[in-house]
Amino acid sequence: MRVGPGATSPNIVDWLATKIVEADMWYASNPTMTVEDTAKAQKVTQAFNALLDTASS
């Protein structure tokens, strides 16, 4: 389900301009973590939980 033009569409700039919302402030729950850091932490957590599950069975 497409809701707008594709990124290569010549109309993308005009379409995006209608979607802009002004923000008075931004909130970052982990301002020192990158996207890569977050993804790695999720993988480590999943692996640790799997290890604990295996050890408890």
Contacts in CASP RR format, 6 or more apart in sequence:
PFRMAT RR
TARGET T0000
AUTHOR 0000-0000-0000
METHOD contacts of the structure
MODEL  1
MRVGPGATSPNIVDWLATKIVEADMWYASNPTMTVEDTAKAQKVTQAFNA
LLDTASS
4 15 0 8 1.000
5 11 0 8 1.000
5 12 0 8 1.000
5 15 0 8 1.000
6 12 0 8 1.000
9 15 0 8 1.000
30 37 0 8 1.000
30 38 0 8 1.000
33 41 0 8 1.000
END
